[in-house]
Amino acid sequence: MGCCSARAPSELELAQSRLNVPSAGSRYLLGSASPLFKSPRSTAERLVTLEPGAAFCIISDAGGGFFQIVPDKVDSGVGYLKLDAKLAAAGALRRLPSSRVVPGRYLLKEACTLREGPSSQSQELVEVGPCERSSHDQLQSRQVMAGQEVLLFELACHPRASGKCQVHARVKTQGRRIGWMPFNDEEISKLGAINLLGPDVATIGKAASEGLTSGRAPWQVGQFYRTLKEQPLLEEPVKAASPKELGRVPGGSLVQIQKAADTSTPELGRKLWLCISVADGKMSGSHGWLQSMEGSEYLIDIRAQWSEEKLVIEELLAAELAPMSALRTTKIGKVSGERASQPPLEVLGMDAQADSQPEHELEGHDRDIACGFCTCRLLPIGRLHPTVRRDHDAGLPPAPADSKALSTQDLRRWLTSVYSRFNPNLLPRVPEFMEKYQGKEPELVESVCGKYRVAAPPGWCKTG
């Protein structure tokens, strides 16, 4: 039989293979003894040998197959362990249910103090509650209250007096603050188990009241969202007759909004249908219409996928506090009084899409690598989809006679894009790199191009 007859991996197998890849926030049990090193090198000093059955939390990817970890019940503190997906596949590494995904969005299980740095001695930050009341009614507190959603995008550890390390998480809160909080307490995470930016969000859903009354829907054309329940994918939005059913989209599927249709009537109330393209799962590549909500329940989540990471990156570099895009939700309330003719629901981005057909942009998107200049690919390659990298020429062309230097702003934007996809832990250090390589920018660009295999920014060339 030829290679074309090989069985394609199932969605469950693909999901499992992604979980087998070690990443920050994950917790594992070792199946065999492994040395813990002082630095990320095989020749480095050995701190201790972790015995089979030892549990640990991954803090960050140190490169070269080494990961910075904090082992449970070991006095050595932080160290470096060499890991790969083969260990998990061979049963020598078992991922624990208490693992978290970085970056991700989680519900906070208990109130936590927000601090300026990853230390219990760091200065406390004043947390402002969600903007649901007038400004003079807002209560200022130094704690992030339980039940809030926080965006988790970095882990760090700080030594305790006992010699053990406390893991801290850098988060963005609903109160628009970025700071550090304890990640766990005695190996028990302070964050809920479900990543609200992942397919498991369908298990908890998103409640709403009866009807959309603000005139603006909480979805935006071009953005990606998760379905919260299985529902039929229709050829056209339901109006009078039942349209053709194209298939059923499972709960937790990733979909991209192409356009919207408001079929509201005075008798039936608000009815908003969304034309979508399915981005993952068995229905991947399918196009059709889904119902956005049913009665008092959303059928499609209102948290935009991936855009949150971009927002945090921009805020970190610009040091500004802007509202979270995923929390741009409408005021939902029950319609009272006589049912009147209502204006059509506004969906952000519809103007740009009004005269265009839905674009089939998703076909093959998981096989491409971005240009290295824009922030179109926000998650590290392979996080959500299997990819095949294309080789890029990392060398810089010689400078033409009339060449002009790339602006500092464009270079910063290019660095931000590359690190956001391949190494988010380095994002806070972009200003440091810009200062360190001032006057030596070509060295920085060539180093980044060679390491991450991306194209040089447009207009950039060698000088001298």
C-alpha positions in Angstrom: 0.0 0.0 0.0 1.2 3.5 -0.7 1.7 6.2 1.8 -1.6 7.8 0.9 -3.4 4.8 2.5 -2.0 5.6 6.0 -4.6 6.3 8.5 -4.9 10.0 9.4 -4.7 10.7 13.1 -8.0 11.4 14.9 -8.9 14.6 16.6 -8.5 12.9 19.9 -5.0 11.7 19.0 -4.0 15.2 17.7 -5.2 16.8 20.9 -3.3 14.2 23.0 -0.1 14.7 21.0 -0.3 18.4 21.7 -0.8 17.7 25.4 2.3 15.6 25.3 4.5 18.6 24.4 5.9 20.0 27.6 5.0 23.7 28.1 4.9 26.3 30.8 2.1 25.8 33.4 2.0 22.0 33.0 2.5 19.6 35.9 4.0 16.1 35.4 4.9 12.9 37.2 8.2 11.3 36.3 8.2 7.7 35.3 12.0 7.3 35.6 14.9 8.9 37.5 16.1 12.1 35.9 18.9 14.6 36.9 18.0 18.2 37.8 20.6 20.6 36.6 21.6 24.0 38.0 21.6 25.6 34.5 20.2 24.5 31.1 23.2 22.4 30.0 24.0 18.7 30.2 27.4 19.6 31.6 26.1 21.8 34.3 26.2 21.0 38.0 23.6 18.4 39.1 21.5 19.6 42.0 19.7 16.3 42.7 18.3 13.3 40.9 14.5 13.2 40.8 13.1 9.8 41.6 10.3 8.1 39.7 7.0 9.4 40.8 8.3 12.9 41.5 5.9 15.7 40.6 7.0 19.1 39.2 5.7 22.3 37.6 7.2 23.7 34.4 8.0 27.5 34.7 9.4 28.2 31.3 11.1 26.7 28.2 14.9 27.3 28.5 15.7 26.0 25.0 17.7 23.0 23.8 15.1 20.6 25.3 15.6 22.0 28.8 12.8 23.4 31.0 13.0 25.4 34.1 10.9 23.5 36.7 10.0 23.6 40.4 9.7 20.1 41.9 7.3 19.2 44.6 8.6 18.2 48.1 12.3 18.8 47.1 14.5 21.3 48.8 16.6 22.0 45.8 14.3 24.8 44.6 14.2 25.7 41.0 16.3 23.7 38.5 16.5 22.6 34.8 15.2 19.3 33.5 15.6 17.9 30.0 12.3 16.8 28.6 10.7 16.0 25.2 7.4 14.6 23.9 9.0 11.1 23.4 9.1 10.7 27.2 5.4 11.3 27.5 4.7 9.0 24.6 6.8 6.3 26.2 5.0 6.7 29.5 8.0 8.2 31.3 6.2 11.5 31.7 2.5 11.8 32.8 0.7 15.1 32.6 -1.4 15.8 35.7 -5.0 17.2 35.7 -3.7 20.2 37.7 -1.8 21.5 34.7 -2.6 24.9 33.3 -1.9 26.5 29.9 0.2 29.6 29.4 -1.1 31.8 27.9 -4.7 31.1 29.0 -7.7 32.6 30.8 -9.0 31.2 34.0 -11.4 31.8 36.9 -9.8 32.7 40.2 -10.8 30.2 42.9 -9.9 32.5 45.8 -9.0 36.1 46.5 -5.3 36.9 45.9 -3.1 40.0 46.4 -1.8 41.5 43.3 1.9 42.6 43.4 4.3 44.5 41.3 6.8 41.7 41.1 7.0 37.9 41.5 7.7 38.0 45.2 5.6 38.1 48.4 7.8 41.1 49.4 7.0 43.1 46.3 4.8 46.2 46.5 1.1 45.6 46.4 -1.0 47.0 43.6 -4.4 48.6 44.0 -7.0 46.6 42.1 -10.0 48.3 40.6 -13.1 46.2 40.3 -15.0 45.6 37.0 -16.5 48.7 35.6 -20.1 47.9 36.2 -20.8 50.8 38.5 -20.1 54.6 38.5 -16.6 55.6 39.2 -17.3 57.0 42.7 -18.9 53.7 43.7 -16.0 51.6 42.7 -14.2 50.0 45.6 -10.4 49.9 45.6 -8.9 46.8 47.0 -5.4 45.2 47.1 -7.0 41.8 46.3 -8.3 40.2 43.2 -11.6 38.7 44.2 -12.6 35.1 43.7 -14.7 34.4 40.6 -12.9 37.0 38.4 -11.5 35.9 35.1 -7.7 36.5 34.8 -5.5 36.3 31.8 -2.4 34.2 32.6 0.6 34.8 30.4 3.8 34.2 32.4 5.2 32.2 35.4 8.2 32.9 37.6 9.5 31.6 40.9 10.9 33.3 44.0 12.8 31.5 46.8 11.2 31.3 50.2 13.0 31.4 53.6 12.6 27.6 53.8 14.6 27.2 50.6 11.7 26.1 48.5 10.3 28.2 45.7 7.0 29.9 45.4 5.6 30.0 41.9 4.0 33.3 40.9 1.8 34.1 37.9 1.7 37.3 35.9 -1.9 38.1 35.1 -4.2 40.7 33.7 -7.4 41.2 35.7 -10.9 42.3 34.9 -10.0 45.5 36.8 -7.5 46.3 34.0 -4.4 45.6 36.1 -1.3 43.7 35.2 0.6 42.2 38.1 1.9 39.1 39.9 0.0 36.8 42.2 0.7 33.4 43.8 0.2 30.6 41.3 -0.4 27.9 43.8 -0.6 27.1 47.5 0.9 23.8 48.6 0.8 22.5 45.1 -2.9 23.4 44.7 -3.5 26.0 41.9 -5.4 29.1 42.7 -6.8 29.1 39.2 -9.7 27.1 38.0 -9.1 23.9 36.0 -10.7 25.1 32.7 -8.9 27.3 30.2 -11.6 29.7 29.0 -9.6 30.2 25.8 -9.7 26.5 25.0 -12.3 24.0 23.8 -13.2 23.0 27.4 -15.0 26.3 27.8 -18.0 24.5 26.4 -18.3 22.5 29.6 -19.2 25.6 31.6 -21.0 27.7 29.0 -21.8 31.4 29.3 -25.1 32.6 30.7 -27.1 35.6 29.4 -30.5 37.1 30.0 -33.5 37.0 27.6 -32.6 39.2 24.7 -29.9 41.6 23.4 -31.0 45.1 24.2 -28.0 47.3 23.8 -28.0 47.2 20.0 -24.5 45.9 19.8 -23.7 42.2 19.6 -20.6 40.9 21.6 -19.1 39.2 18.6 -16.8 40.8 16.0 -16.3 39.9 12.3 -12.9 38.4 11.7 -12.4 37.2 15.3 -12.3 33.6 16.5 -14.6 32.2 19.1 -15.5 28.9 20.7 -18.9 27.2 20.3 -20.5 26.4 23.7 -22.9 23.7 22.5 -23.3 21.3 19.6 -25.6 22.7 17.0 -26.4 22.2 13.3 -24.5 24.2 10.7 -27.0 25.6 8.3 -26.8 26.7 4.6 -28.6 29.9 5.4 -30.0 31.6 8.5 -33.5 30.4 9.6 -36.3 32.8 8.6 -39.4 31.1 7.4 -38.5 27.7 6.0 -35.9 25.4 7.5 -32.7 25.6 5.4 -30.4 22.7 4.5 -28.3 21.3 7.3 -24.6 20.9 6.4 -23.5 19.0 9.5 -23.2 19.5 13.2 -20.5 21.6 14.9 -19.4 20.1 18.3 -19.2 22.2 21.4 -15.8 23.7 21.9 -15.1 24.1 18.2 -13.0 27.1 17.1 -14.9 29.3 14.6 -14.2 32.5 12.8 -17.0 35.0 12.3 -17.5 36.0 8.6 -20.7 38.1 8.8 -24.0 38.3 10.7 -27.8 38.3 9.9 -30.4 39.7 12.2 -33.7 37.9 11.8 -35.4 39.6 14.8 -39.1 40.0 14.8 -41.5 41.6 17.3 -43.1 38.2 17.9 -39.9 36.2 18.4 -37.6 38.9 19.7 -33.9 39.1 19.0 -32.5 36.4 16.7 -28.9 36.9 15.5 -27.3 34.3 13.1 -23.6 34.2 12.5 -21.9 33.1 9.2 -18.8 31.2 10.3 -15.9 29.2 9.1 -14.9 26.2 11.3 -11.2 26.3 12.2 -10.6 23.0 13.9 -12.1 19.6 14.6 -13.9 17.2 12.2 -15.8 20.1 10.6 -12.7 22.1 9.9 -13.0 24.2 6.7 -16.8 24.1 6.7 -18.8 27.3 6.2 -22.3 28.0 7.2 -24.6 29.7 9.7 -24.9 29.1 13.5 -27.4 30.5 16.0 -25.6 32.9 18.4 -27.9 32.4 21.4 -31.0 30.6 22.5 -33.3 32.0 25.2 -31.1 32.9 28.1 -28.0 31.1 27.0 -25.2 31.9 24.6 -24.4 29.2 22.0 -21.2 30.9 20.9 -18.8 32.2 23.5 -18.2 36.0 23.7 -14.5 35.7 24.6 -12.4 36.4 21.5 -9.7 33.8 21.0 -6.0 34.8 20.6 -6.8 38.6 20.7 -6.1 38.7 24.4 -2.5 37.7 24.0 -2.0 40.5 21.5 -3.6 43.0 23.8 -1.4 42.1 26.8 1.7 42.3 24.6 0.8 45.8 23.4 0.0 46.9 27.0 3.3 45.5 28.4 5.3 47.4 25.8 3.3 50.6 25.9 2.8 50.5 29.7 -0.9 51.4 29.1 -4.0 50.0 30.8 -6.7 49.5 28.2 -10.0 47.5 28.6 -9.8 43.8 27.8 -11.3 43.1 24.4 -12.8 39.8 25.5 -14.8 41.7 28.1 -16.4 44.1 25.6 -19.7 42.4 26.3 -23.1 44.0 25.8 -25.5 44.8 28.6 -27.9 41.9 28.6 -31.3 42.4 30.1 -34.9 41.3 29.9 -37.1 43.2 27.4 -40.0 44.9 29.3 -43.2 46.5 28.0 -44.6 46.3 24.6 -42.5 44.5 21.9 -41.6 47.2 19.4 -39.8 47.1 16.2 -36.1 47.0 17.1 -33.1 48.3 15.1 -30.8 45.6 13.6 -28.1 44.4 15.9 -24.7 45.9 15.1 -21.8 43.5 14.8 -18.3 45.0 14.9 -16.5 44.7 11.6 -19.6 44.2 9.4 -19.0 47.4 7.4 -15.7 46.1 6.1 -17.3 42.8 5.2 -20.6 44.1 3.7 -19.5 43.9 0.0 -17.2 40.9 0.3 -17.8 37.2 0.2 -16.6 35.1 3.2 -12.9 34.4 2.7 -11.5 30.9 2.8 -8.4 32.0 4.7 -8.2 29.0 7.0 -7.3 26.4 4.3 -3.7 25.6 4.8 -3.2 28.3 7.5 -1.6 25.7 9.8 1.1 25.0 7.2 2.3 28.6 6.8 4.7 30.6 8.9 4.0 34.4 9.2 6.2 37.0 7.6 7.8 37.9 10.9 6.6 41.5 10.7 2.9 41.5 11.6 1.2 40.0 14.7 -1.1 37.7 12.7 0.2 34.5 14.4 -0.1 35.0 18.1 0.4 31.6 19.6 3.6 29.7 19.4 3.8 27.4 16.3 2.3 24.0 17.1 0.3 25.2 20.1 -3.1 24.7 18.4 -2.4 23.1 15.0 0.3 20.8 13.6 2.6 22.8 11.3 5.3 22.3 8.8 7.8 25.1 8.9 9.1 26.6 5.7 12.7 27.5 5.4 13.5 31.2 5.3 16.6 33.0 4.2 17.9 34.4 7.5 20.7 36.4 5.8 20.2 40.1 5.2 20.7 41.5 1.7 23.5 44.1 1.2 22.4 47.7 1.5 21.6 49.6 -1.7 23.1 53.0 -2.2 19.9 54.8 -1.4 18.8 52.6 1.5 17.2 54.1 4.7 17.4 52.7 8.2 14.3 51.0 9.5 12.7 53.1 12.2 13.0 52.1 15.9 9.2 51.7 16.1 9.1 49.2 13.2 12.0 47.2 14.6 10.3 47.1 18.0 7.1 45.9 16.3 8.9 43.2 14.4 10.6 41.9 17.6 7.3 41.9 19.4 5.7 39.8 16.6 8.5 37.2 16.6 8.6 36.8 20.4 4.8 36.7 20.6 4.8 33.6 18.4 7.9 31.8 19.4 9.0 32.9 22.9 6.4 35.0 24.8 8.6 34.9 28.0 11.0 37.4 26.3 8.4 40.0 25.5 9.0 42.1 28.6 12.7 42.3 27.6 12.1 43.8 24.2 12.9 47.4 25.5 16.1 46.0 27.1 17.2 44.4 23.8 16.5 47.6 21.9 18.7 49.5 24.3 21.4 46.9 24.4 21.7 46.7 20.6 21.4 50.4 19.9 23.7 51.1 17.0 24.1 47.3 16.5 20.6 46.6 15.3 21.7 44.3 12.3 23.4 41.9 14.8 20.1 41.6 16.7 18.0 41.1 13.5 20.4 38.4 12.2 20.4 36.6 15.5 16.6 36.6 15.7 16.2 35.5 12.1 18.6 32.7 12.5 17.2 31.4 15.8 13.5 31.5 14.9 13.8 31.1 11.1 11.8 34.1 10.2 12.3 36.7 7.4 14.0 40.0 8.1 11.6 42.9 8.4 10.8 44.6 5.1 13.3 47.3 4.2 15.9 46.0 6.6 19.4 45.4 5.2 23.1 45.2 6.1 25.0 48.4 6.5 28.7 49.0 6.1 
